[in-house]
Amino acid sequence: MGNVGKLFYRGAHLATLDPLAARRPPGGLFMWSQQGAGGHDAPGGHAPAAGGGGGKAGAQVTSGHPGAANWRVSLYTLTKGIAGGVYLVALLLRLAPGFTTPVPITRFMTPVPMTWVVIWSMGVPLLGGLSLVVTGGLLIWDLEHPRRFFLIFRRPQWRSWLVRGGFLIAGYGVVLALHVVDTFTHHSEWTLILAWLGAPLALATAVYTAYPFAQAKARDLWQNPLLPPHFAVQAVLAGAAALLPLAEFGDDAFKPVPGMTPSDLMSPPMLPHLLLIVAVASLLHLALVLGECTLTHGTAHAQLAVREMTRGRFRAWFWAGIALSAAGAAAPWIGAWAAAPALAGLFAFEHAYVQAGQSVPLA
C-alpha cells in the first residue's frame, strides 16, 4: 500500500501481500468462515463483480475489517456544513446586488432588508451555534475514549487535523457567542466588524474535514485535491437550505400591505435569493460528484471504492443523494420545501462517499 519501509519479502506471491491481488470467493465463502457484505466490514480480496484480482489466486482465509468511520462521521459532515454555511450565506446575501432598499435601518451603516437583519442578528448565531454543538457532540461520541476529548486542548498534537479542527470549531464557536452578545447588547453594527474573523473561521470549519480524510493515506478515494472546494460548495448549499424556512417566515412577517409608505421599513423578499443559491450550489455539487465518478482514478483501490459507491453496497445511498440533490437544483420552482431534499441529499451522498472510501480491504 505504498510503504517504503526496510522490509522485504523473499519468494512471496503478490496475492499474499496486496489485499486486492487475490479474487474474493462468491458469497463471501472462505475456507473457515463466511464474510457478509453488509455493515461496514471489508473482507480481503478483490470482489468478483469488480473484475477479479490480478491473477488466478483466490483468497481462502480472511476476516472482516470494520471501517473506522460510521454514520456519525457522515452526519457530522452535514452539521458542520450547516454551522459554517449559514454564516457564509448570510454574508454573501449582504453583498448581493439589488439586495438593499432605500430605507435606512437603525444601527446598520447601509440599508438592508428587515428579514436579513432578523436572520443575521438571531437566526445565524443560534442556528450556527446549535449545529456546531451537534457537530462537537458527534465528534466526541465518535472518539474511542470520549471522556479524553479534553486532551485535545490540554496536550494538543498539532500534526493532527483532528486537533486543528477542534481549535477551529472552538474559535468559530467563540465568534458566534460574541455575535449573540452584540445582538442582545444592541451593538448590532459590531457583528459586521466581527465578520472579518467569523467568515474565515466559518469557511475553515466547513472545509477542514478534507484534511483529516487526506491524512488517511491508505484510503485512495479520499486523496482528492478537489475535496476542500467540494466541502465549501456543500457548506453554501447546506447553509442556504437551512435558512430557507427562516426566510419564508421572515418574508411573510415583513410583507408590504396596502397603505404602508417607504418609511414603514418595507423589505424586498429574501427567499428568492436563497432559492437561487440552493439551486446553483446543488448544480455545482452534482458537477463535482460527476467529475469524481467519471475521471479515471490512478489506483485500483480508488477505482474499487468508486464502484462500491456507485454500483456496489452503497449505491442506494449514492443514487438517493443524487436524486435529492437534483430536487434541490429545482428549488426556485419548489420553494422553501426544497430545504428537505437538499439537506437529505447531502447526507445520503456523504454517507455513501465515506463508507465507500473505507470499503476496500487493506489486509
Residue pairs with C-beta under 8 A, 6 or more apart in sequence:
1 19
1 218
1 301
1 362
2 217
2 218
9 17
13 57
14 21
14 54
14 55
15 21
15 22
15 53
15 54
15 55
15 57
15 59
16 22
18 54
19 44
19 45
19 360
19 361
19 362
19 363
20 45
20 46
20 53
20 54
20 300
20 301
20 304
20 360
20 361
21 46
21 53
21 54
21 55
21 57
22 44
22 45
22 46
22 53
22 55
22 57
22 58
22 59
23 45
23 46
23 48
23 52
23 53
23 56
23 57
23 58
23 59
24 43
24 44
24 45
24 46
24 47
24 48
24 58
24 59
25 45
25 48
25 58
25 59
25 60
26 48
27 34
28 34
28 35
28 36
28 37
28 43
30 43
30 59
30 60
30 61
30 62
31 60
31 61
32 61
33 61
33 62
33 63
35 41
35 43
35 62
35 63
35 64
36 64
37 43
37 313
38 313
39 66
40 66
40 67
40 70
40 355
40 358
40 359
41 64
41 65
41 66
41 67
42 64
42 65
42 66
42 67
42 358
42 359
42 360
42 361
42 362
43 59
43 62
43 63
43 64
43 65
43 361
44 59
44 62
44 63
44 65
44 361
44 363
45 53
45 58
45 59
45 62
45 361
46 52
46 53
46 54
46 300
46 304
47 304
47 312
49 312
50 304
50 307
50 312
62 361
65 361
65 362
65 363
67 355
67 358
67 359
68 358
69 354
69 355
69 357
69 358
70 142
71 351
72 138
72 141
72 142
73 138
73 142
73 354
74 347
74 350
74 351
74 354
74 355
75 138
75 347
76 134
76 135
76 138
76 139
76 142
77 209
77 231
77 234
77 350
77 354
78 238
78 343
78 346
78 347
78 350
79 131
79 132
79 134
79 135
79 138
80 131
80 132
80 135
80 169
80 205
80 206
80 209
80 235
81 206
81 231
81 234
81 235
81 237
81 238
81 239
81 346
82 127
82 128
82 131
82 235
82 238
82 239
82 242
82 343
83 128
83 129
83 131
83 132
83 135
83 172
83 202
83 205
83 206
84 128
84 172
84 202
84 203
84 204
84 205
84 206
84 207
84 235
84 239
85 202
85 206
85 234
85 235
85 236
85 237
85 238
85 239
85 240
85 242
86 123
86 124
86 127
86 128
86 131
86 239
86 242
86 243
87 124
87 128
87 176
87 195
87 198
87 199
87 202
87 239
88 199
88 202
88 203
88 206
88 235
88 236
88 239
89 236
89 239
89 240
89 243
89 274
89 277
90 116
90 119
90 120
90 124
90 239
90 243
91 195
91 199
92 236
92 277
93 99
93 116
93 270
93 273
93 274
93 277
94 112
94 116
94 120
96 273
99 112
99 113
99 116
99 268
99 273
100 110
100 111
100 112
100 113
101 111
101 112
101 113
101 266
101 267
101 268
102 111
102 262
103 111
103 262
103 263
103 265
103 266
103 267
104 111
105 111
105 112
105 114
105 117
105 265
107 186
107 187
107 188
107 189
108 117
108 188
108 189
108 192
109 189
109 192
113 254
113 267
113 268
113 270
114 250
114 254
114 265
114 266
114 267
115 247
115 250
115 251
115 253
115 254
115 267
115 269
115 270
116 267
116 270
117 188
118 250
119 243
119 246
119 247
119 250
119 270
120 191
121 183
121 188
121 191
122 183
123 243
123 246
124 179
125 176
125 177
125 179
125 180
125 183
126 180
127 242
127 243
127 246
128 176
128 202
129 173
129 176
129 177
129 180
131 242
132 169
132 172
132 173
132 176
132 205
135 169
136 169
139 149
139 165
139 166
140 146
140 149
143 149
152 162
152 163
152 166
153 166
153 167
153 170
156 163
156 167
157 163
158 164
160 212
160 215
161 208
161 211
161 212
161 215
162 212
164 208
164 211
165 205
165 208
165 209
165 211
165 212
168 201
168 204
168 205
168 208
169 205
171 201
172 198
172 201
172 202
172 204
172 205
175 194
175 197
175 198
175 201
175 202
176 198
178 194
179 191
179 194
179 198
182 188
182 190
182 191
182 194
183 191
202 235
203 232
203 235
206 231
206 232
206 234
206 235
207 228
207 231
207 232
207 235
209 231
210 224
210 227
210 228
210 230
210 231
211 228
213 219
213 222
213 227
213 357
214 222
214 223
214 227
216 222
217 223
218 301
218 362
219 301
219 305
219 357
219 358
219 360
220 297
220 298
220 299
220 301
220 302
220 305
220 360
221 297
221 301
221 302
221 305
221 306
221 309
221 353
221 356
221 357
221 360
222 357
223 302
224 230
224 292
226 288
226 291
226 292
229 288
230 285
230 288
233 281
233 284
233 285
233 288
234 281
234 285
234 346
234 350
236 277
236 281
237 277
237 278
237 281
237 282
237 285
237 328
237 342
237 346
238 342
238 343
238 346
240 274
240 277
240 278
240 281
241 278
241 328
241 338
241 339
241 342
241 343
242 339
242 343
243 274
244 271
244 274
244 275
244 278
244 331
244 336
244 338
244 339
245 336
245 339
247 270
247 271
247 274
247 336
248 271
248 335
248 336
250 270
251 267
251 269
251 270
251 271
254 265
254 266
254 267
256 266
260 266
271 335
271 336
272 332
275 331
275 332
275 335
275 336
275 338
276 331
276 332
278 328
278 331
278 338
278 339
278 342
279 328
279 329
279 330
279 331
279 332
281 328
282 325
282 326
282 328
282 329
282 331
282 342
282 345
283 329
285 325
285 346
285 349
286 322
286 325
286 326
286 329
289 322
289 325
289 349
292 306
293 306
293 309
293 310
297 303
297 306
301 360
304 359
304 360
305 356
305 357
305 359
305 360
306 356
308 314
308 356
308 359
308 360
309 315
309 318
309 352
309 353
309 356
310 318
310 319
312 356
312 359
313 355
313 356
313 359
314 351
314 352
314 355
314 356
314 359
315 352
317 348
317 349
317 351
317 352
317 355
318 348
318 349
318 352
318 353
318 356
320 345
320 348
321 345
321 346
321 347
321 348
321 349
321 350
321 351
321 352
322 345
322 349
323 345
324 341
324 342
324 344
324 345
324 348
325 341
325 342
325 345
325 346
325 349
326 345
327 334
327 338
327 341
327 342
327 345
328 338
328 341
328 342
328 345
330 338
331 338
331 342
